[in-house]
Amino acid sequence: ASLKFLFDGQRINDKDTPKNLEMENGDVIEVYHEQVGGAVMLL
C-alpha cells in the first residue's frame, strides 16, 4: 500500500512544486491510503 496526494482533485507527483500547482496559503493537500489488489479469504 502507498499514499496518494491530491491537490484540487489532481494527483501530485514528485516533480510538482507549490508554484507550478499555483498553491496559496490555506490550500489543502488531500492524502489517501491507496491499496492495490487484495482478496477476501473465506474459511
C-alpha positions in Angstrom: 0.0 0.0 0.0 1.1 3.6 -0.6 -0.1 7.1 -0.1 -1.7 9.3 -2.8 -1.6 13.1 -2.6 -4.2 15.2 -4.4 -4.5 19.0 -4.8 -7.6 20.4 -6.4 -8.6 16.8 -7.4 -5.4 16.2 -9.3 -2.7 13.8 -8.2 0.6 15.4 -7.1 3.8 13.9 -8.4 7.3 14.1 -7.1 8.2 16.9 -9.6 5.3 19.2 -8.7 6.0 22.4 -6.7 3.7 24.7 -4.8 4.5 27.4 -7.5 3.6 25.2 -10.5 0.4 24.0 -8.7 -0.5 27.7 -8.1 -0.9 26.9 -4.4 -1.8 29.7 -1.9 -1.7 30.0 1.8 -4.5 27.9 3.3 -4.8 25.5 0.4 -5.2 21.8 1.3 -3.4 18.7 0.1 -5.5 15.6 0.5 -3.8 12.3 1.4 -5.3 8.9 0.7 -4.1 5.4 1.6 -4.0 3.6 -1.7 -4.4 -0.1 -1.8 -4.0 -2.1 -5.0 -5.3 -5.6 -5.2 -6.4 -7.6 -2.2 -8.6 -10.5 -1.6 -11.1 -11.9 0.9 -10.2 -15.3 2.4 -13.2 -17.4 3.4 -12.7 -20.3 5.8 
